[in-house]
Amino acid sequence: MAQPWYTTREVVKGALDINETARANAQVDRAIESASRQIEGGLHRTFYPWHGTRRFDWPNSQRARPWRLWLDQHELVEVTSMTSGGVAIPPGNLVLYPTGGPPYNRVEIDIGSASAFSSGDSHQQAIDITGVWAGCPADEDQIGTLTGNLDADPADTASITWSVTDLGVGDILRIGDERLIVTGRTMADSTQDTGGALAASAADVTVAVSNGGAFGAGSVLLVGAERMLVVDVAGNNLVVKRAWDGSVLAAHSSGVDVYHLAGVDVDRAQLGTVLAAHTSGAAVYRHVVPGPVSALCVGLALAQVLGEQSGYARPGSAPGGSSSTKRDRPHDQKLGVGLDALWATAYAACGRKARTRAV
């Protein structure tokens, strides 16, 4: 994965009910990548955390107060260290603005402290700021815990007890200080078996297991060669939709192994973080993309997938649900009205606007 996405493969495929095939995955992945980069260009921000160092001139051309540094497009979530002219400035001597952040667009020296910006031997890139950078608050949800040790080895894998079922390809995870990106989903043995026989009938929708609490609505099961979508859990009975994801409806006897889509493939040490060892029981967190950004990414990805399927011959939608043509809308045929609204909402809520500022 070249750069982070703002939605997941599973969300886009679920919106169109696309079957699980390598060809479909490649098409959806391409659309999400395109949509994510469009969003960054249109909203003038990135919406994922990156840990690293950025450098700034001092004095610079901002003509700001001597204790103030504007970050412009390089917005901060938190500062871990800072030097100016080769002299360390303790993070406790800094004040970040705006006060409603993160993200923060300027750093000021606490004028009650003994610290100050300085240039050292040259003004060029005299200030180094190391921290977490993002154009959003970098909110996270805890989604599970490690059930085994994870070594500082990019090839090492560990099992995870998930507390969510909507994890997807493209999600950004964090364990300790290391960030990982989900690149694939795999079937794992649930260690449970079917508690009764299943007929080759779409109406036979109850799968009995020994522990229904290990599953949740939205889980995907594999029994034999048939995939099933869990739509509800009633005690130790799973209510499922049969022949899910393009698989073939089949009969199954009692005592057959039940697999579920709980395994993940990940790229380790992503977004400026380093490979690290983690112990069993460590919390696993998922980065939360702002809602309007995620919705826009889904909309743009869906438009591209549907456009490719139709040879880009689909007209945009006009108000009132009618179809418009280029003859009707010669100047704004690029997007349907729904996408226009998604763009407007995302820009109003999350876009980086032009600023007029007093320095």
Secondary structure, 3 states (H helix, E strand, C coil): CCCCCCCCHHHHHHHHCCCCCHHHHHHHHHHHHHHHHHHHHHHCCCCCCEEEEEEECCCCCCCCCCCEEECCCCCEEEEEEEEECCEECCHHHEEEECCCCCCECEEEECCCCCCCCCCCCCCCCCEEEEEEECCCCCCEEEEEEECCCECCCCCCCCCEEECCCCCCCCCEEEECCEEEEEEEEEEEEEEEECCCCECCCCCCCEEECCCHHHCCCCCEEEECCEEEEEEEEECCEEEEECCHHHCCCCCECCCCEEEEEEEEEEEEEECCCCCCCECCCCEEEEECCCHHHHHHHHHHHHHHHHHHHCCCCCCCECHHHCECCCCCCCCCCCCCHHHHHHHHHHHHHHCCCCCCCCC
